[in-house]
Amino acid sequence: MFGLGYQELLIILVIVLILFGANRLPDLARSLGSSVKEFKKGVSEATKDDATAAKKEEEKKAS
């Protein structure tokens, strides 16, 4: 995963735990998950919009 081993991931987790505390970690993970979900949704909508626009341009050229 991103070229990181388990030791590096453990160190990162410990640093995050120290910075934010154990009480705030579930909220951070939840907000990060929803952010990733919204980003993926936006990317898929943009891709779908690009595909429909390209299809419309091809139809105009064929007419």
N, CA, C and O atoms as a CHARMM CRD file, in Angstrom:
* protein
*
  252
    1    1 MET  N      0.84100  -1.18400   0.00000 PROA 1      0.00000
    2    1 MET  CA     0.00000   0.00000   0.00000 PROA 1      0.00000
    3    1 MET  C      0.87800   1.23600   0.00000 PROA 1      0.00000
    4    1 MET  O      1.46600   1.58000   1.02500 PROA 1      0.00000
    5    2 PHE  N      0.97200   1.89200  -1.11400 PROA 2      0.00000
    6    2 PHE  CA     1.76400   3.10800  -1.29100 PROA 2      0.00000
    7    2 PHE  C      3.22900   2.88600  -0.94100 PROA 2      0.00000
    8    2 PHE  O      3.93300   3.85000  -0.64000 PROA 2      0.00000
    9    3 GLY  N      3.70100   1.66600  -0.97100 PROA 3      0.00000
   10    3 GLY  CA     5.09100   1.37400  -0.66900 PROA 3      0.00000
   11    3 GLY  C      5.41800   1.50000   0.81300 PROA 3      0.00000
   12    3 GLY  O      6.59000   1.58400   1.18000 PROA 3      0.00000
   13    4 LEU  N      4.41100   1.51300   1.66000 PROA 4      0.00000
   14    4 LEU  CA     4.63700   1.61700   3.09600 PROA 4      0.00000
   15    4 LEU  C      4.49100   0.24100   3.72600 PROA 4      0.00000
   16    4 LEU  O      3.58200  -0.52100   3.39700 PROA 4      0.00000
   17    5 GLY  N      5.39300  -0.05300   4.62500 PROA 5      0.00000
   18    5 GLY  CA     5.31200  -1.31300   5.34800 PROA 5      0.00000
   19    5 GLY  C      4.46400  -1.15800   6.59600 PROA 5      0.00000
   20    5 GLY  O      3.95200  -0.07700   6.88400 PROA 5      0.00000
   21    6 TYR  N      4.32200  -2.24800   7.33200 PROA 6      0.00000
   22    6 TYR  CA     3.49100  -2.19900   8.52800 PROA 6      0.00000
   23    6 TYR  C      4.11200  -1.32300   9.60800 PROA 6      0.00000
   24    6 TYR  O      3.38900  -0.72300  10.40500 PROA 6      0.00000
   25    7 GLN  N      5.42200  -1.24000   9.64700 PROA 7      0.00000
   26    7 GLN  CA     6.07600  -0.40500  10.65600 PROA 7      0.00000
   27    7 GLN  C      5.80200   1.07300  10.41000 PROA 7      0.00000
   28    7 GLN  O      5.53200   1.82400  11.34800 PROA 7      0.00000
   29    8 GLU  N      5.87200   1.48800   9.15300 PROA 8      0.00000
   30    8 GLU  CA     5.60900   2.88800   8.82400 PROA 8      0.00000
   31    8 GLU  C      4.15700   3.25200   9.12000 PROA 8      0.00000
   32    8 GLU  O      3.87600   4.32400   9.65600 PROA 8      0.00000
   33    9 LEU  N      3.22700   2.34300   8.76200 PROA 9      0.00000
   34    9 LEU  CA     1.81800   2.59200   9.03400 PROA 9      0.00000
   35    9 LEU  C      1.54600   2.66900  10.53900 PROA 9      0.00000
   36    9 LEU  O      0.73100   3.47800  10.98300 PROA 9      0.00000
   37   10 LEU  N      2.21200   1.84400  11.30600 PROA 10     0.00000
   38   10 LEU  CA     2.05200   1.87400  12.75300 PROA 10     0.00000
   39   10 LEU  C      2.55500   3.19300  13.33100 PROA 10     0.00000
   40   10 LEU  O      1.91700   3.76100  14.21700 PROA 10     0.00000
   41   11 ILE  N      3.67100   3.67600  12.85000 PROA 11     0.00000
   42   11 ILE  CA     4.21100   4.95700  13.31100 PROA 11     0.00000
   43   11 ILE  C      3.25000   6.09500  12.96400 PROA 11     0.00000
   44   11 ILE  O      3.00400   6.97300  13.79100 PROA 11     0.00000
   45   12 ILE  N      2.70800   6.08100  11.75100 PROA 12     0.00000
   46   12 ILE  CA     1.75600   7.11200  11.34600 PROA 12     0.00000
   47   12 ILE  C      0.51900   7.05900  12.22800 PROA 12     0.00000
   48   12 ILE  O      0.01700   8.10300  12.64600 PROA 12     0.00000
   49   13 LEU  N      0.02100   5.86600  12.51700 PROA 13     0.00000
   50   13 LEU  CA    -1.14900   5.71500  13.36700 PROA 13     0.00000
   51   13 LEU  C     -0.88700   6.25000  14.77200 PROA 13     0.00000
   52   13 LEU  O     -1.74900   6.90800  15.35400 PROA 13     0.00000
   53   14 VAL  N      0.27300   5.97900  15.31200 PROA 14     0.00000
   54   14 VAL  CA     0.62000   6.46900  16.64900 PROA 14     0.00000
   55   14 VAL  C      0.69100   7.99500  16.64900 PROA 14     0.00000
   56   14 VAL  O      0.21300   8.62900  17.59000 PROA 14     0.00000
   57   15 ILE  N      1.27400   8.59000  15.62000 PROA 15     0.00000
   58   15 ILE  CA     1.36000  10.05000  15.53500 PROA 15     0.00000
   59   15 ILE  C     -0.03200  10.66500  15.45800 PROA 15     0.00000
   60   15 ILE  O     -0.31100  11.65700  16.13000 PROA 15     0.00000
   61   16 VAL  N     -0.91000  10.07700  14.63800 PROA 16     0.00000
   62   16 VAL  CA    -2.28500  10.58000  14.53000 PROA 16     0.00000
   63   16 VAL  C     -3.00000  10.44400  15.86700 PROA 16     0.00000
   64   16 VAL  O     -3.73700  11.34200  16.27300 PROA 16     0.00000
   65   17 LEU  N     -2.78700   9.33800  16.54300 PROA 17     0.00000
   66   17 LEU  CA    -3.40600   9.12000  17.85500 PROA 17     0.00000
   67   17 LEU  C     -2.93800  10.17000  18.85500 PROA 17     0.00000
   68   17 LEU  O     -3.73700  10.67300  19.64600 PROA 17     0.00000
   69   18 ILE  N     -1.66500  10.49900  18.82800 PROA 18     0.00000
   70   18 ILE  CA    -1.13200  11.50700  19.74400 PROA 18     0.00000
   71   18 ILE  C     -1.68700  12.90000  19.40600 PROA 18     0.00000
   72   18 ILE  O     -2.03800  13.66800  20.30100 PROA 18     0.00000
   73   19 LEU  N     -1.76000  13.21100  18.11400 PROA 19     0.00000
   74   19 LEU  CA    -2.22200  14.54000  17.70800 PROA 19     0.00000
   75   19 LEU  C     -3.70200  14.76200  17.99900 PROA 19     0.00000
   76   19 LEU  O     -4.07500  15.82100  18.50400 PROA 19     0.00000
   77   20 PHE  N     -4.53700  13.79800  17.69600 PROA 20     0.00000
   78   20 PHE  CA    -5.97500  14.01300  17.77400 PROA 20     0.00000
   79   20 PHE  C     -6.64300  13.36100  18.97700 PROA 20     0.00000
   80   20 PHE  O     -7.74400  13.76400  19.35300 PROA 20     0.00000
   81   21 GLY  N     -6.02100  12.38500  19.57900 PROA 21     0.00000
   82   21 GLY  CA    -6.61800  11.71600  20.72200 PROA 21     0.00000
   83   21 GLY  C     -7.55100  10.59600  20.29500 PROA 21     0.00000
   84   21 GLY  O     -8.05600  10.57500  19.17300 PROA 21     0.00000
   85   22 ALA  N     -7.76400   9.67300  21.21000 PROA 22     0.00000
   86   22 ALA  CA    -8.56400   8.48800  20.89800 PROA 22     0.00000
   87   22 ALA  C    -10.04500   8.81800  20.73700 PROA 22     0.00000
   88   22 ALA  O    -10.75200   8.12000  20.01000 PROA 22     0.00000
   89   23 ASN  N    -10.51900   9.85000  21.39000 PROA 23     0.00000
   90   23 ASN  CA   -11.94400  10.18600  21.32200 PROA 23     0.00000
   91   23 ASN  C    -12.34400  10.75000  19.97500 PROA 23     0.00000
   92   23 ASN  O    -13.48900  10.58400  19.55400 PROA 23     0.00000
   93   24 ARG  N    -11.43100  11.41000  19.29300 PROA 24     0.00000
   94   24 ARG  CA   -11.76600  12.05600  18.02600 PROA 24     0.00000
   95   24 ARG  C    -11.48100  11.19700  16.81000 PROA 24     0.00000
   96   24 ARG  O    -11.90600  11.55100  15.71100 PROA 24     0.00000
   97   25 LEU  N    -10.79000  10.09600  16.95800 PROA 25     0.00000
   98   25 LEU  CA   -10.44500   9.26400  15.80900 PROA 25     0.00000
   99   25 LEU  C    -11.65400   8.71200  15.05900 PROA 25     0.00000
  100   25 LEU  O    -11.63900   8.73800  13.82800 PROA 25     0.00000
  101   26 PRO  N    -12.69800   8.21600  15.71500 PROA 26     0.00000
  102   26 PRO  CA   -13.85600   7.73300  14.94400 PROA 26     0.00000
  103   26 PRO  C    -14.51700   8.83400  14.11200 PROA 26     0.00000
  104   26 PRO  O    -14.95900   8.58500  12.99000 PROA 26     0.00000
  105   27 ASP  N    -14.58500  10.04700  14.66000 PROA 27     0.00000
  106   27 ASP  CA   -15.16100  11.16500  13.90700 PROA 27     0.00000
  107   27 ASP  C    -14.29800  11.51300  12.69900 PROA 27     0.00000
  108   27 ASP  O    -14.81800  11.79900  11.62100 PROA 27     0.00000
  109   28 LEU  N    -12.99000  11.48800  12.88100 PROA 28     0.00000
  110   28 LEU  CA   -12.08700  11.77400  11.76600 PROA 28     0.00000
  111   28 LEU  C    -12.21100  10.72000  10.67600 PROA 28     0.00000
  112   28 LEU  O    -12.23600  11.04900   9.49000 PROA 28     0.00000
  113   29 ALA  N    -12.28800   9.46200  11.07200 PROA 29     0.00000
  114   29 ALA  CA   -12.41100   8.38100  10.08800 PROA 29     0.00000
  115   29 ALA  C    -13.74400   8.47600   9.35300 PROA 29     0.00000
  116   29 ALA  O    -13.80200   8.24200   8.14500 PROA 29     0.00000
  117   30 ARG  N    -14.79600   8.81000  10.05500 PROA 30     0.00000
  118   30 ARG  CA   -16.11600   8.94300   9.43800 PROA 30     0.00000
  119   30 ARG  C    -16.12300  10.09300   8.42500 PROA 30     0.00000
  120   30 ARG  O    -16.63100   9.94700   7.31300 PROA 30     0.00000
  121   31 SER  N    -15.56200  11.22100   8.81300 PROA 31     0.00000
  122   31 SER  CA   -15.54800  12.36700   7.89800 PROA 31     0.00000
  123   31 SER  C    -14.62900  12.11300   6.70600 PROA 31     0.00000
  124   31 SER  O    -14.91800  12.56200   5.59700 PROA 31     0.00000
  125   32 LEU  N    -13.54200  11.40900   6.92000 PROA 32     0.00000
  126   32 LEU  CA   -12.65700  11.06500   5.81000 PROA 32     0.00000
  127   32 LEU  C    -13.35700  10.11800   4.85100 PROA 32     0.00000
  128   32 LEU  O    -13.24200  10.27800   3.63500 PROA 32     0.00000
  129   33 GLY  N    -14.07100   9.14800   5.36700 PROA 33     0.00000
  130   33 GLY  CA   -14.81100   8.21700   4.52100 PROA 33     0.00000
  131   33 GLY  C    -15.88600   8.90600   3.70200 PROA 33     0.00000
  132   33 GLY  O    -16.05400   8.60900   2.51900 PROA 33     0.00000
  133   34 SER  N    -16.61800   9.82600   4.32400 PROA 34     0.00000
  134   34 SER  CA   -17.65600  10.53900   3.57200 PROA 34     0.00000
  135   34 SER  C    -17.04100  11.47000   2.53600 PROA 34     0.00000
  136   34 SER  O    -17.62300  11.67000   1.46900 PROA 34     0.00000
  137   35 SER  N    -15.88700  12.03800   2.82600 PROA 35     0.00000
  138   35 SER  CA   -15.19900  12.89500   1.85500 PROA 35     0.00000
  139   35 SER  C    -14.76100  12.08900   0.63900 PROA 35     0.00000
  140   35 SER  O    -14.91900  12.53900  -0.49600 PROA 35     0.00000
  141   36 VAL  N    -14.21600  10.90800   0.87000 PROA 36     0.00000
  142   36 VAL  CA   -13.79500  10.05100  -0.24000 PROA 36     0.00000
  143   36 VAL  C    -15.00400   9.62200  -1.06300 PROA 36     0.00000
  144   36 VAL  O    -14.93100   9.56900  -2.29100 PROA 36     0.00000
  145   37 LYS  N    -16.10700   9.32000  -0.40200 PROA 37     0.00000
  146   37 LYS  CA   -17.33400   8.92500  -1.09000 PROA 37     0.00000
  147   37 LYS  C    -17.83600  10.05600  -1.98400 PROA 37     0.00000
  148   37 LYS  O    -18.19500   9.81700  -3.13700 PROA 37     0.00000
  149   38 GLU  N    -17.86600  11.28100  -1.46800 PROA 38     0.00000
  150   38 GLU  CA   -18.31300  12.43000  -2.25500 PROA 38     0.00000
  151   38 GLU  C    -17.36700  12.70700  -3.41800 PROA 38     0.00000
  152   38 GLU  O    -17.81400  13.07200  -4.50500 PROA 38     0.00000
  153   39 PHE  N    -16.06800  12.53700  -3.20100 PROA 39     0.00000
  154   39 PHE  CA   -15.09500  12.75700  -4.27100 PROA 39     0.00000
  155   39 PHE  C    -15.30600  11.75800  -5.39900 PROA 39     0.00000
  156   39 PHE  O    -15.30800  12.13700  -6.57000 PROA 39     0.00000
  157   40 LYS  N    -15.48400  10.49300  -5.05900 PROA 40     0.00000
  158   40 LYS  CA   -15.72300   9.46400  -6.07600 PROA 40     0.00000
  159   40 LYS  C    -17.01500   9.73300  -6.82800 PROA 40     0.00000
  160   40 LYS  O    -17.08400   9.54100  -8.04200 PROA 40     0.00000
  161   41 LYS  N    -18.03600  10.17800  -6.11000 PROA 41     0.00000
  162   41 LYS  CA   -19.32000  10.50700  -6.74000 PROA 41     0.00000
  163   41 LYS  C    -19.13800  11.65800  -7.73000 PROA 41     0.00000
  164   41 LYS  O    -19.66700  11.60600  -8.84100 PROA 41     0.00000
  165   42 GLY  N    -18.40800  12.67700  -7.34600 PROA 42     0.00000
  166   42 GLY  CA   -18.16000  13.81100  -8.23200 PROA 42     0.00000
  167   42 GLY  C    -17.36600  13.42500  -9.46000 PROA 42     0.00000
  168   42 GLY  O    -17.65900  13.89200 -10.56100 PROA 42     0.00000
  169   43 VAL  N    -16.36900  12.58200  -9.28800 PROA 43     0.00000
  170   43 VAL  CA   -15.55600  12.14200 -10.42300 PROA 43     0.00000
  171   43 VAL  C    -16.39200  11.31000 -11.38600 PROA 43     0.00000
  172   43 VAL  O    -16.28300  11.47500 -12.60100 PROA 43     0.00000
  173   44 SER  N    -17.22300  10.42000 -10.85600 PROA 44     0.00000
  174   44 SER  CA   -18.03600   9.58700 -11.74100 PROA 44     0.00000
  175   44 SER  C    -19.07900  10.43000 -12.47300 PROA 44     0.00000
  176   44 SER  O    -19.36700  10.16300 -13.63900 PROA 44     0.00000
  177   45 GLU  N    -19.64800  11.43800 -11.82000 PROA 45     0.00000
  178   45 GLU  CA   -20.60500  12.31800 -12.49100 PROA 45     0.00000
  179   45 GLU  C    -19.92500  13.13400 -13.58400 PROA 45     0.00000
  180   45 GLU  O    -20.49100  13.32400 -14.66100 PROA 45     0.00000
  181   46 ALA  N    -18.72000  13.61500 -13.31300 PROA 46     0.00000
  182   46 ALA  CA   -17.99500  14.38900 -14.31600 PROA 46     0.00000
  183   46 ALA  C    -17.64600  13.51600 -15.51400 PROA 46     0.00000
  184   46 ALA  O    -17.73700  13.96700 -16.65600 PROA 46     0.00000
  185   47 THR  N    -17.25100  12.28200 -15.26600 PROA 47     0.00000
  186   47 THR  CA   -16.92700  11.36400 -16.35100 PROA 47     0.00000
  187   47 THR  C    -18.16800  11.04900 -17.17900 PROA 47     0.00000
  188   47 THR  O    -18.10900  10.98600 -18.40700 PROA 47     0.00000
  189   48 LYS  N    -19.29000  10.85400 -16.49300 PROA 48     0.00000
  190   48 LYS  CA   -20.53600  10.56400 -17.18500 PROA 48     0.00000
  191   48 LYS  C    -20.97500  11.76400 -18.02100 PROA 48     0.00000
  192   48 LYS  O    -21.45300  11.59800 -19.14300 PROA 48     0.00000
  193   49 ASP  N    -20.81300  12.97200 -17.47900 PROA 49     0.00000
  194   49 ASP  CA   -21.17200  14.17900 -18.21900 PROA 49     0.00000
  195   49 ASP  C    -20.28900  14.35000 -19.45400 PROA 49     0.00000
  196   49 ASP  O    -20.77000  14.75200 -20.51300 PROA 49     0.00000
  197   50 ASP  N    -19.00600  14.04400 -19.31700 PROA 50     0.00000
  198   50 ASP  CA   -18.08700  14.13800 -20.45900 PROA 50     0.00000
  199   50 ASP  C    -18.47300  13.13800 -21.54300 PROA 50     0.00000
  200   50 ASP  O    -18.41000  13.44900 -22.73200 PROA 50     0.00000
  201   51 ALA  N    -18.87100  11.94600 -21.13300 PROA 51     0.00000
  202   51 ALA  CA   -19.24700  10.92100 -22.10200 PROA 51     0.00000
  203   51 ALA  C    -20.51100  11.31600 -22.85000 PROA 51     0.00000
  204   51 ALA  O    -20.60500  11.11000 -24.06000 PROA 51     0.00000
  205   52 THR  N    -21.48400  11.88200 -22.14300 PROA 52     0.00000
  206   52 THR  CA   -22.71800  12.29400 -22.81900 PROA 52     0.00000
  207   52 THR  C    -22.46400  13.48500 -23.72900 PROA 52     0.00000
  208   52 THR  O    -23.07200  13.57800 -24.79500 PROA 52     0.00000
  209   53 ALA  N    -21.58900  14.39200 -23.34100 PROA 53     0.00000
  210   53 ALA  CA   -21.26400  15.53700 -24.18800 PROA 53     0.00000
  211   53 ALA  C    -20.55800  15.07600 -25.45800 PROA 53     0.00000
  212   53 ALA  O    -20.83400  15.59100 -26.54200 PROA 53     0.00000
  213   54 ALA  N    -19.65400  14.11600 -25.33300 PROA 54     0.00000
  214   54 ALA  CA   -18.94500  13.59800 -26.50300 PROA 54     0.00000
  215   54 ALA  C    -19.91800  12.88300 -27.43700 PROA 54     0.00000
  216   54 ALA  O    -19.79300  12.98100 -28.65700 PROA 54     0.00000
  217   55 LYS  N    -20.87300  12.17200 -26.87500 PROA 55     0.00000
  218   55 LYS  CA   -21.86900  11.45900 -27.68200 PROA 55     0.00000
  219   55 LYS  C    -22.73700  12.45600 -28.44600 PROA 55     0.00000
  220   55 LYS  O    -23.05300  12.23500 -29.61500 PROA 55     0.00000
  221   56 LYS  N    -23.12400  13.55200 -27.79200 PROA 56     0.00000
  222   56 LYS  CA   -23.92900  14.57400 -28.45300 PROA 56     0.00000
  223   56 LYS  C    -23.15600  15.24200 -29.59600 PROA 56     0.00000
  224   56 LYS  O    -23.72700  15.53900 -30.64500 PROA 56     0.00000
  225   57 GLU  N    -21.86500  15.47400 -29.38900 PROA 57     0.00000
  226   57 GLU  CA   -21.04200  16.07100 -30.43800 PROA 57     0.00000
  227   57 GLU  C    -20.94100  15.13700 -31.64500 PROA 57     0.00000
  228   57 GLU  O    -20.98800  15.59400 -32.78800 PROA 57     0.00000
  229   58 GLU  N    -20.80200  13.83700 -31.39800 PROA 58     0.00000
  230   58 GLU  CA   -20.73500  12.87500 -32.49000 PROA 58     0.00000
  231   58 GLU  C    -22.05300  12.84800 -33.26300 PROA 58     0.00000
  232   58 GLU  O    -22.05500  12.72500 -34.48700 PROA 58     0.00000
  233   59 GLU  N    -23.17300  12.96300 -32.54700 PROA 59     0.00000
  234   59 GLU  CA   -24.46900  12.96900 -33.21800 PROA 59     0.00000
  235   59 GLU  C    -24.65000  14.21500 -34.09000 PROA 59     0.00000
  236   59 GLU  O    -25.25000  14.15200 -35.16300 PROA 59     0.00000
  237   60 LYS  N    -24.11900  15.35300 -33.61000 PROA 60     0.00000
  238   60 LYS  CA   -24.19700  16.58300 -34.39100 PROA 60     0.00000
  239   60 LYS  C    -23.34700  16.49500 -35.65100 PROA 60     0.00000
  240   60 LYS  O    -23.74200  16.98800 -36.70800 PROA 60     0.00000
  241   61 LYS  N    -22.18100  15.86700 -35.54000 PROA 61     0.00000
  242   61 LYS  CA   -21.30200  15.71500 -36.68900 PROA 61     0.00000
  243   61 LYS  C    -21.90000  14.76300 -37.72400 PROA 61     0.00000
  244   61 LYS  O    -21.70300  14.94100 -38.92600 PROA 61     0.00000
  245   62 ALA  N    -22.62200  13.76300 -37.25600 PROA 62     0.00000
  246   62 ALA  CA   -23.20800  12.76900 -38.15900 PROA 62     0.00000
  247   62 ALA  C    -24.41600  13.36000 -38.89100 PROA 62     0.00000
  248   62 ALA  O    -24.76500  12.89300 -39.97500 PROA 62     0.00000
  249   63 SER  N    -25.04700  14.36200 -38.32400 PROA 63     0.00000
  250   63 SER  CA   -26.25100  14.94900 -38.94500 PROA 63     0.00000
  251   63 SER  C    -25.93600  15.83600 -40.10500 PROA 63     0.00000
  252   63 SER  O    -26.84400  16.39400 -40.72000 PROA 63     0.00000
